[in-house]
Amino acid sequence: MTTAALVLEDGRIFRGESYGARGRSLGEVVFSTAMTGYQETLTDPSYHRQIVVQTAPQIGNTGWNDEDDESSRIWVSGYVVRDPARRPSNWRSVRSLDDELVRQGIVGVAGVDTRSLTRHLREQGAMRAGVFSGDALSDPERMRAEVLDGPEMVGSDLAREVTTAQPYVVPAVGERRFRVAALDLGIKSNTPRMMAARGIEVHVLPLSSTVDDLLAVEPDGVFLSNGPGDPATQDHAVALTRAVLERRVPLFGICFGNQVLGRAVGLETYKMRYGHRGINIPVIDTATGRVAITSQNHGFALRGEPGEEFGSDFGRGVLSHYCPNDDTIEGLRLLDVPAFSVQYHPEAAAGPHDAAPLFDEFVTMMGEGR
């Protein structure tokens, strides 16, 4: 057995055994409360430069397949679990989670008291950390010094590191009804797939795209995707969003895209203590009072009060959704131009699906735009 350790910037150390690749890896340590969908979590670009702690005790039971990836690779910088499966048991599995972590060079640690670790992060907040195993293990102060030399998440421009290098098109299923330009801030594969199922041809564009690039698609609507990092770094995406709003092209944003839209209309964003990560997080629509159980992954949020109305260069808006756990803002809607966004994931791989009708709302908005 090869020993391993998770070292936090505040000096706390959680020891266990090596899981996945051996070596060292630095990032922001966060916890996810999802009880399933670890493959989708690991391949979600929104987790770039984060060490993910799974609160569910048993991980790896269904192995790894080649159909459920949400991007071309694993993006987490480290992985922490309590009780990894000895062997996978699922008819779709083609290899074990451990084998895939080794194949992609993801350093992990198993056998950790993840309940104690999660309680610590809830009290102290997400923070810089490092996973060390094998020859990378050294004295505690040296490992902590490496952690403290790592970058903080505040001020990190990570979307440009995960965006697509070249534009690509996901064709509509059946007859094409609409064409959407999707700005890739860290898009997940299931997002264009769910739009395509609604007759939308999706043109996925790099973050570096100009407004002319976007308009060249002749879109019926514009989509702002999820993604990693600090939204305060996204001056280009914010300027592009403002250009879309000025032209009154229907716009829909999710997760990181919600924060970009918020900043485009003059709202502030802030770093949360430990964020929302999981597939079991409630959200309330302030207009209807309806509750949705949602998939989320964000460490930043829009500042404001649930139901609060605000003015902007584009007219009136309202903070339309919130999380009842802590009153975090979970969405906004502009009232004088066709634009709305939510902080959660309507594509929700691996679930739940309460928010999927938001894609239908986007379709309706584009239809009205015509």
N, C-alpha and C positions, 0 to 999 in steps of 0.2 A: 504493500500500500504506500502510495506517495502522499505525503502530507501537503496541505495547502492552507492558506489563510486569506481572509478578507480583512484588510486594514483600513480603518476609517480615518479621516483627517483629524478627528477629535481624539485619536489615540486608542479607541476601542478596537480590539482584535477578536475576530470570530474564526476559530480554527476548525479544520475538517480534513477531508481527503480530496485529492485531485479528481476533477471531473472534466472530461473533454481534453483539450490540449494542455500541455504543461508550459509554464513560463510566467510572464507577468503581463498585466493589462491594467490600464488606468481609466477612470471615468467617474461619472456621478452615480452614486448608488441610490436606486429607487426600488419600490416594491410594487408588485402587481397582484391584485386580489383575484384574478381569474382562476377558476378551477379547471379550465380546459383551454385548448387553443394555444399551447405553448409554441407550436411551429409558426403560427401566424404572428405571435408576439416577437419571436426571435428575428423574423424576416421583415418586420415593420420598420421602414426607414426612420420613423419618428423616434426610435430608441437608439439612434446613432450616438455613440460616445456615452452610453449609460450601462452600468452594471445592474442587471435586473435580478431582483430577489423574488422568487415565487412563494407566495404565502401558502398555497396549496401544498400539503406535505409530500404527496407522491407525484413525481414528474417523470415522464418518459414512457408511460404505460402503453401508449399507442404507437410508439416508435416514430419513424420519419418517412414521409412519402414524397413523391415528386409532383404532387398536384396542388398542395395547400400553401406553397410559398407565396408570400405577399410581395416579393421582389426577387431580384436575381441572386441575393445572398443574405446571410445573417448579418445584421447590423449592430447588435449589442456588442459592447466591448468586454463584457464579462457576464458570468451566469452563476447564480447561487441557489442551491436547492437543498432540501432536507433529506428526502428519501428517494433516490433515483431508482427506477425500475431495473431489476436484475436482467430482465429480457422483455422485449416488446411483445404485445399480443393484440394484433389487429390485422385483418385481412388486407388492408391497404399498405401496411408497413413494408418498406424495402430495406431498411437498416435501422439501427438503434439511434436514439438521440445522442448518446455518447459518441458513437462513430461519426455522426455528422458534425458534432462540435470539434472533434479531432480533425476531420477532413478540412474544415474551414478555419482552423486555427483559433478557435474561441476558448479562452482560458476560463475554467470554472472551478467551483469548490462545492462539494457535497458533504452531507452529514452535519450541516450547520443548524443550530437552533433558530430557525427562521421566525418563529413566534417572538422570541426575545429580540432578534434583530429588527423585526418590523416595529415592535413597541418602541425601540430605541429611535428609529427613524421618525416615527410619529411624534415623539417628544422633542427630538433635536433637529429634525428636518433632513431632507435630502442633502447629501454632502459629497465632496470628493472622496474617492476610495481607490483601492487597488486590490486585485486578486493576484496572489503570488503562490507558485507551486514549484516543486522540484528544485533545481539549482537556483531559481530566482529567490527562494526563501533566504532571508538574511536576518540580522538582528532587527527588533521591532522599530527602533529609532531610525534606522536607515530606510526601512520600508515606508515608514510614515513620512520621512523627508522626501521620498520619491512622489508620494501622494500629494504633498503640499506644493511640489513643483509643477503639478498638473494644472491645466486651465480650469477656471470656473465656468459654470454654464451661463451665468449672466454675462452678456456681451459676446457670446459665441455665435458666429455666423455659420451654421451647419447646413442649412438648406442647399447652399451652393455645392456642398460636398456629396449630396445624395441625388440631386436632380439629374434627369436624363441628359446624356451628352448630345443626342440628336432627336429631333421630333419623330413621333411615330403615330400611327392611326389604328384605333380599334374600331372595326366596322360595326354598323348597326346589325342587330339580329333581325332578319326579315326586311321589311320596307323601311328605308330611312325616313324618319319624320323630322329630325332636327340634327344640326351640327353644333358641337360644343368645342370650344378651345379650353383645354384644361392646363392651367399653369402648374407644372410639377415642382412642388416644394418638398416632395418626399412621398409621392402618391403610392397607394397600395393597389395591387393588381385587381382586387375585387371591385374597386370603384368604377373604372371604365367598363368592367364587365356588367355591373348592375345598370349602368346607363345604357349600354348597348342593348340590353334586354328590353328596354323601353323604346327602342327605335332610334337611339341617339348614336350618331357617328362621332367618336371622340378623338380629337386631335390633341395629343399630349405634347406640350411644348416645354423646352428648357426654361429655367428661371431667368436666364439671360435674355430671353426674347423681348423685343421691343413692341410697342403698341401697334406698329405697322405689321410686324410678324403675326401678331394676334389677329388683327383685322383682315389680313390676307386669307385667313381661313374662311372668312365670311360666316362668322359664327352666329347662331341664333341665341347663344348664351355663353357665358364664361364661368369656369369653375376654378376655385382656389382650393388646392388640396391640403391635406395634413402635412406635417413635416417637423423636423427637430430644431432645437436651438432657441435663441432669444429673439422674439418678434421685433424688438427694438433695433435689430441690425438690418431689417429688411426694407431699407429705403427704396430700392428699385421695385420690389413687389408692391409696396405702398403706392409709389408713383404710377405704376401700371394700373393698379386698381382704381385710382382716382381718374385716370384717363378713360377707363371703361365706364365708370359712373357718369362722367361728363357726357358720354355718348348714349347713355341710357340703355346700354345692352344688358339684358337680364343677367344677374350675377348670383351665384350660390357658392358659399365657402364653408369648409368644415375644419374643425380643430385648429391647426396653425393658420389656415385660411380665415377662420373667424377672427383671430387676433390681427391679421393683416388688414381685413376689412375694417375692424374697429379702429386701428391706427389711421387708416385712410380717411375716416370721418372724424378724426380728432380725439378719439378716446385714448386713455392711457392703459398700458399693460404693466403687470408686476409679477415678480417671482413668488410662487406659492411655497408654503413651508415644505410640503412633501408631495403635492400634486394629486391628481386623480389618475389611477391606472388600474384597469380591470374591465370586466364585461358585466358588471352587476351594479352600476351606479345610477341612482334615480335622478331624473330631471323633470321639472315642472314647467309647463307652458303657462306664462302669466295671463294670457288672454283667455284660455279655456279651463285652466286648472288641471288639465290632463297630465298624468304621470307616465313617463316612459322609462323603462330600464335600458340603460345604454352602455355601449362600449366606449371607453375613454383612454387617452394617453396624453396627458399634458401636465407640464410643470409651471406654465405661465397662464395668466388669465387677464380678462378685461376688468378694469376697475369701474365700480358703479353699484347701484342698488337694483334688485329685481323689479321690473316694471317701470323703471325710471325712463322718462322721455328726455330727449336731448336734441339740440339743434346742431346742424352741420352745414358745410358748403353745399350740400346736396339736399337740404331740406330737413324735415323732421325724422327722428328715429326713436326706437324704443328698445330697451334691454329686455328681450322677449322670453328668455328661459333662465332658470337657475337650478342649482343643486340644493335640495332641502337639507343635506347633511351639513353644509357650511355656508350656504347662500352665495356660493361662487356663481358668477354670471356664466351662463351656458349658451347664449345666443343673442343675436340682435337682428332687427328688421328696420329697413328704411321705409318710410311711409310715402315719400314723394318720388322715389325712383325705384325700379324693380330690382331690389337686392335684399338678400337675407343670408344669415349664416348661423351655424351652431358649433358648439365647442366639442361635440361628440362625433361618433362615427356611424353614419347611416348605412355604410356598406358592411360594417360590423362582422367581419370574419374574426373569430368563429361564432358570432352571435353576441347578444340577442338581436331580434329583428323589429323591435318596436318602432325604430326610427326610419325604416326603409321607405315609408310613404313620403319622406322629404324629397326623394327623387321625383315622385309623382307631382309634388308641389312645384318643383323646378320645371317639369314638363309643362304644367299648366301656365306658369309664368311666361315661358317662352312662347306658348301658343297665343297668349294675350299680347305679347310683344309684336307678333306678326300682324 
